[in-house]
Amino acid sequence: MFALNAWAEYVVEWSAQDPYGFLTTIVLALISLFLANAMLPWKLAKMIKTREKEQKKKQKHQENIAKAKRLKKN
């Protein structure tokens, strides 16, 4: 708990002595988090879309095989 109090005091002093540097650091940290938050769902959506395409392709392939087998029987 003591280390947390010392760290909090340091942050308060830093923000009071250099408010623009403090805000710049906070904004840069938040921007990186926002970018990660935007990029990860985009990548996930892209992966899901690719998987769905592959599944449709496999399903169509299986349907074509089944259709060819039916035609051979006749």
Secondary structure in CASP SS format (residue, H / E / C, confidence):
PFRMAT SS
TARGET T0000
AUTHOR 0000-0000-0000
METHOD secondary structure of the structure
MODEL  1
M C 1.00
F H 1.00
A H 1.00
L H 1.00
N H 1.00
A H 1.00
W H 1.00
A H 1.00
E H 1.00
Y H 1.00
V H 1.00
V H 1.00
E H 1.00
W H 1.00
S H 1.00
A H 1.00
Q H 1.00
D C 1.00
P H 1.00
Y H 1.00
G H 1.00
F H 1.00
L H 1.00
T H 1.00
T H 1.00
I H 1.00
V H 1.00
L H 1.00
A H 1.00
L H 1.00
I H 1.00
S H 1.00
L H 1.00
F H 1.00
L H 1.00
A H 1.00
N H 1.00
A H 1.00
M H 1.00
L H 1.00
P H 1.00
W H 1.00
K H 1.00
L H 1.00
A H 1.00
K H 1.00
M H 1.00
I H 1.00
K H 1.00
T H 1.00
R H 1.00
E H 1.00
K H 1.00
E H 1.00
Q H 1.00
K H 1.00
K H 1.00
K H 1.00
Q H 1.00
K H 1.00
H H 1.00
Q H 1.00
E H 1.00
N H 1.00
I H 1.00
A H 1.00
K H 1.00
A H 1.00
K H 1.00
R H 1.00
L H 1.00
K H 1.00
K H 1.00
N C 1.00
END
